[in-house]
Amino acid sequence: VVARRSDLKLIVTSATMDAEKFAAFFGNVPIFHIPGRTFPVDILFSKTPQEDYVEAAVKQSLQVHLSGAPGDILIFMPGQEDIEVTSDQIVEHLEELENAPALAMLPGQREVAGPIASKTGPGHLVYV
């Protein structure tokens, strides 16, 4: 592509790809490294297999959210339907509570968590 269409500029970004392989594939094009910011992250895993991972994610996220601990919660789900069901269930549970902490949710998989997560306050939920 680069050799045939010099009028086009191709920018490929990723935090995990092998940049050297991509550069070689496109004719040894230049690689630019743009450092990002990192934030401390606690990763929680279930010690036992969960029969219903959506229910387990809802339960765990509500427990962390309602504890009032500072920070954000990211929940990764395998598909759009799981994302929607998880989001809906969390909203339903929080609506049943009085004085539940504030909630911020991304609308779907295509959004970027960073800008939203950095604008939320302590104890907010963010979905990807």
C-alpha positions, -999 to +999 in steps of 0.1 A: +000+000+000+027+025+010+048+018-021+018+022-045+000+051-028+026+076-016-003+101-013-017+081+016-004+081+051-010+051+073-009+053+111-012+021+131-014+024+168-014-003+195-001-008+230+006-045+224+016-050+188+050-060+176+059-026+159+091-040+142+070-067+123+045-041+112+072-017+101+089-045+081+057-055+065+051-020+053+086-016+038+106-007+069+086+025+076+096+046+106+083+037+141+073+064+165+071+057+202+048+079+221+049+072+258+016+071+276+006+075+312+002+046+335-020+043+365-019+018+394-044-010+388-057-037+411-069-068+391-094-090+409-101-125+397-125-151+411-107-180+429-134-204+416-151-208+382-183-189+379-214-205+364-229-171+355-200-146+348-224-117+342-240-122+376-206-126+392-193-094+376-225-074+386-222-087+422-184-080+425-187-045+409-215-035+432-196-047+462-165-026+452-186+004+441-207+005+473-176+002+495-167+038+486-131+029+477-115+055+455-109+048+418-127+033+389-139-002+380-133-016+345-153-047+336-143-065+304-170-086+288-167-108+257-196-094+237-220-065+233-250-084+248-230-092+279-220-056+282-256-044+279-270-070+303-243-062+329-248-025+326-286-028+329-284-051+359-260-027+377-282+003+370-313-017+382-296-026+415-283+009+421-318+024+415-331+002+443-307+018+468-310+052+484-280+075+482-260+051+459-226+066+448-225+083+414-222+061+383-206+068+349-208+042+321-195+041+286-221+033+260-203+004+244-172-013+232-161+014+208-154+040+234-121+047+250-120+043+288-091+066+295-107+100+290-139+090+308-122+072+337-100+103+343-130+125+346-149+104+371-145+106+408-139+081+435-160+049+434-173+054+398-179+024+374-165+025+339-174-002+313-154-012+283 
